[in-house]
Amino acid sequence: MSVLAASPVPLVVRTVEIPAPDDLLALLPPHGISWVRRGQGLIAWGESARLETAGAQRIDEADAWWRRVTRHALVRDDVRQAGTGLVAFGSFSFADASAAGGSLVVPRFVVGLRDGRAWFTVIDGDGLTDLPSLEDALGDASPPAPLPPIAIDEGDRDAWATAVASAIERIGAGELDKVVLARAVQATGDGPVDVRTVLTALAADYPSCWAFHVDGLVGATPELLARVDHGLVTSRVLAGTIRPTGDETADLAHAAALARSSKDREEHEYAVTSVTNVLAAHCASVNVPDEPSVLHLPNVMHLATDVTGVLSHNASALELIRELHPSAAVCGTPTLAAAHVIDELEGIDRGRYAGPVGWIDAAGDGEWCIGLRSAEIDATDPSRMRLFAGCGIVAASEPEAEWAESEAKLEPMRRALGAHIDA
Ligand SMILES: C=C(O[C@@H]1C=C(C(=O)O)C=C[C@H]1O)C(=O)O
């Protein structure tokens, strides 16, 4: 069942060009929305409209709602590129049955920066009479607060080993080929956690990832589910992981070994196939590189494939993610069997971890990632959050190695929360 917000009121939208800010993220007011990569992207705050949704149709409902909102909006846009004019930010639960559901939020104010060009958008539900200045819209927000001491659980190693061993057994029995198992750890601060402080750390440590905060889900994800930009679609598939040692020569040798590893290649191919099949149905042609590349991040190296295509009938970013989710990078192969094994073995509600998170504009362009390397902030207590990490399990997986991999994937959030990690 889904809960639709009151039917959308016509929104009045104005986008103007502004001087490029030195530091986009530094403008973010408390609790603001963030979508920042390599210093560029969108930040937003306030709320002009919202959809809350849940269930198997959650992304379809968001798509239908967004079409209604955009059809009725009055937009004056001086900049006219992806992310200007009317935009909404959203995040959706991984599982159809999760109580976390999903939401689309139309903010009141947006600042965007792309290729040196910056803009300010104001979205108003009550008719826009005067355009406020950016300074007035920002108000005098307090600077980001230092983090309180935060205790982070270690997690249950035995429970993990048992779950991974059962998954390997079921793969061996022919029930499925791959399943992604995840675990959650609880973080509890002595006081509220200022999400801006966390985002600043994530953006500094992981500049090539998307430092995001949408409706209480915060993280730095490397995985692009779909970017739609003027008829072009791009998806970056990641699957197959090892941990760097810090020794550059050794790491290059490890990266080469990762690219040759049959276990990692198998895991990767399942994920690439699941994304390519969906995009092929919407594109005249899809380009898939023959060989994956290796994406180097400070905490992990991943096999990566950028799948690209030219859309043949203008599918919107929401239409595409509805079909792309859940890809084999976060669920498994075959999808239904893997979802079933996840339900049985994981013992957690993933909430919006590993679900789609991103933004869409009125033209249907947008950028949606998979909500990885992330934490869900407790809606009733901002000093508490759950951190998540998962690993693709195939026949050749080993529970100990998968534990180490999940630890590496928890590292970005642990470090951003002030934990000191031994290399
Ligand atoms: C599930 C996660 O990551 C996914 C799983 C990967 C793997 O198993 O190798 C790699 C990248 C992601 O697609 C996570 O970070 O929690």
The ligand as an SDF file (V2000), in Angstrom:
LIG
                    3D

 16 16  0  0  0  0  0  0  0  0999 V2000
   26.8870   -4.3950   -1.6810 C   0  0  0  0  0  0  0  0  0  0  0  0
   27.8940   -3.5330   -1.7150 C   0  0  0  0  0  0  0  0  0  0  0  0
   28.6700   -3.3470   -2.8040 O   0  0  0  0  0  0  0  0  0  0  0  0
   28.3860   -3.9940   -4.0210 C   0  0  0  0  0  0  0  0  0  0  0  0
   29.0300   -5.3110   -4.1010 C   0  0  0  0  0  0  0  0  0  0  0  0
   30.2940   -5.4640   -4.6350 C   0  0  0  0  0  0  0  0  0  0  0  0
   30.9870   -6.8120   -4.5920 C   0  0  0  0  0  0  0  0  0  0  0  0
   30.4000   -7.7430   -4.0710 O   0  0  0  0  0  0  0  0  0  0  0  0
   32.1340   -6.9390   -5.0490 O   0  0  0  0  0  0  0  0  0  0  0  0
   30.9480   -4.3800   -5.2410 C   0  0  0  0  0  0  0  0  0  0  0  0
   30.3160   -3.1920   -5.3960 C   0  0  0  0  0  0  0  0  0  0  0  0
   28.8760   -3.0670   -5.1060 C   0  0  0  0  0  0  0  0  0  0  0  0
   28.1430   -3.3560   -6.2600 O   0  0  0  0  0  0  0  0  0  0  0  0
   28.1760   -2.6250   -0.5630 C   0  0  0  0  0  0  0  0  0  0  0  0
   29.0430   -1.7600   -0.6800 O   0  0  0  0  0  0  0  0  0  0  0  0
   27.5170   -2.7550    0.4720 O   0  0  0  0  0  0  0  0  0  0  0  0
  1  2  2  0
  2  3  1  0
  2 14  1  0
  3  4  1  0
  4  5  1  0
  4 12  1  0
  5  6  2  0
  6  7  1  0
  6 10  1  0
  7  8  2  0
  7  9  1  0
 10 11  2  0
 11 12  1  0
 12 13  1  0
 14 15  2  0
 14 16  1  0
M  END
$$$$
